Amino acid sequence: MDIVLQGLVFGVANGLLAAGIVLIYMSNRSISLAQGELGAFAVAMMFSLTNPAAFPYAAALPCPLLATAALGSPTALPGLPRP
């Protein structure tokens, strides 16, 4: 049952990542892979916390979310050039 839950969690995460890429493309008419890279980082961090370290999902979830927010927040600063 644990493998089913893990597959469901990662499947939903990848689906949300794909939906975000489509939304960015539809709004800007340009392909931005930065969103995919940040999503892949969060998924890889969550995977490394839950599998080898055996953290529970609820305890491990804030770590990738905060790390991804910290990595992505400088791109929202005013004054940076936009594509």
Protein Blocks (a to p, Z undefined) as FASTA:
>chain_A
ZZmmmmmmmmmmmmmmmmmmmmmmmmnopacfklmmmmmmmmmmmmmmmmmnopafklmm
mmmmmmmmmmmmmmmpghiacZZ
